[in-house]
């Protein structure tokens, strides 16, 4: 997979609860997986949309039946607060 298609390059649209790939293909919300301290939300594009692009081999080369998928994570409030405190601490040491 080329760097231009890493998940970080996909744009999240909170109003539509979806992602858009660098080519503009919409990845729809598929569901979530909740663990102890994090919730992972999965988004996936239709295979037909990905197959229509010449760059499919650069984005999702092993996908034979499904389109590209990405996920985003939300940490529980306590974990997010801890991460913020740690960031603040390290910023204050600079």
RABEL-V597789 format. One record per helix or strand of 3 or more residues. SS is the DSSP state (@ for helix, = for strand). FROM is the first residue (numbers start at 1). LEN is the number of residues. If there is no record, write none. Layout:
BEGIN
{{SS;FROM;LEN} {SS;FROM;LEN}}
END
This chain:
BEGIN
{{@;3;3} {@;7;3} {=;11;3} {=;18;3} {=;26;9} {=;38;7} {@;47;5} {@;56;4} {=;69;7} {@;77;16}}
END
